[in-house]
């Protein structure tokens, strides 16, 4: 895996979460974490990310195969996956809820 960059998002609670951003085709190990799907647009000296979807899983190696939101991701031009490793399901749910409340995620149910 070759990481592109880090992306820090701030939850509604004010807590900062740093995601490691990877190209779309990256395959991950079977680890638990929170993930974000973005559209990265290259800019001089870096890039910007349009947020598309946030989710969590106990196994990042399997989560993106035939995902139920894949069509939505494609419509929004998804080309990056960000991961924040977290083994605790309770903590993953807390992080996801905090970030869902702070941003517009067009492919999450609250954004549709």
Order of alpha helices (4+ residues) and beta strands (2+ residues): beta-beta-beta-beta-alpha-beta-alpha
